[in-house]
Amino acid sequence: MPRCLVISAPASGSGKTTLTLALARAYRDRGLAVQCFKSGPDYIDPVFHTAATGRTSVNIDSWAMRRDTIEALAARGRDADLVLAEGSMGLFDGVAVPGISGTGASADIAEMMGWPVLLVLDPSGQAQTAAAVAAGLRDFRPGVRIAGVVLNRVASARHEDLVRRAMEGAGISVLGSLPRHAPIKLPERHLGLVQAAEHSHLDEMIGEAARLVAERVDLDALLQLAECTWTAGAKSAPRVTPPGQRIALARDAAFSFIYPHIVEGWRAVGAEIMPFSPLADEAPHDSADVCWLPGGYPELHAGRIVANNRFRRTLEAFAQTRPVHGECGGYMVLGKGLVDAQGTRHEMIGLLGLETSFATRRMHLGYRLAELTDDMPGHETGARLRGHEFHYATILSQPDPALARVRDANGADVAETGSRRGHTTGTFFHLIAEDR
């Protein structure tokens, strides 16, 4: 039976990802098989997890997924020595109205799976109060067990001593501490971390972080505290309806935001994935019966994408007879035009009439429940899909018919309905699961 931990914190920005990567590599360096997961709708962190462990990390999400789906995905950890599930936001942070099996909070996963929680606490600007925060998190929700704490960004030995004494008085184990100026912070961009593929020295960065953590964290004690009651069931991929039998999937630095379990689910039911790179001026294979453009950072690559004539011409011809679908960044590329952060307009593919702009940033963030009002690849009118939207683009024009009625987690309608023109469809939300 593997040992298990949910790595969480009181808030975003506490250092969860860096600690997760460092611990995963440190234990792997000791010869352990480590399986990572990401709690919540994040498509960047799992790629870093995979780089640290050598095993594919996937998302598990209590708002969008049924419990049996979560358990089926988690079952990939049954042959591991250690399971590390990185949380999102603060431990108990989720939406106000529960979804299929919870609010999306990391605590949902911890309680559902019986996995203890390792807290990452940043005590900057405080000392004994950090123990009060940890004690409050420990006692807030029955069924969520706090295994211990790792202190991050500690100012000095005296600072650490004050916090450790207070934690001891509260009955909370401190497993280690990391200094304020530890050189292991990963660079960020407005949607989160810069993508793993953009780091030329990622393996060295993770290795450096692992060495620091191995020196500053009691890995033996932490492993003992990671004991859990979870018994993994048989590994069986959750059912995901593929958009076609032969799927031309755009995959490069501009089109990389797709949840790993979605692609795995397509393969599990026999679909063939045919990757191609629009940035390299590659085109969807002519034998494909559907083309799928995931999200990414289209505003960073807009000029290059539209200058690649082979990709553009082939995609236009493909869409005359076969379905093409874009998610978020892919949707924007399928549109008519995109204005970048500097105010320069780029002509996009033009298969849809969508016009978007990054010149005036406006954050669109949250879970989405979509009821299709028209067909899209793999799903017919009336299907209910759960996903997540996160981007900073402003819609200037969306003249085509809506693809779906889209609501947020509280049931309020949102304007980002997606659209359809001919065989081409697009949505701003990234598909996580079918609602059934």
RABEL-V647142 format. One record per helix or strand of 2 or more residues. SS is the DSSP state (hx for helix, st for strand). FROM is the first residue (numbers start at 0). TO is the last residue. Records with the same first field share a line. If there is no record, write none. Layout:
SS->FROM-TO / FROM-TO
//
This chain:
st->2-8 / 33-38 / 57-59 / 81-85 / 116-121 / 145-153 / 173-178 / 187-188 / 191-192 / 245-249 / 271-275 / 289-292 / 322-326 / 336-338 / 344-346 / 354-356 / 363-371 / 383-390 / 393-396 / 400-401 / 403-406 / 418-420 / 423-426 / 429-433
hx->15-28 / 44-52 / 66-76 / 105-112 / 128-139 / 156-168 / 195-197 / 201-215 / 218-224 / 259-267 / 277-279 / 297-306 / 308-317 / 328-333
//
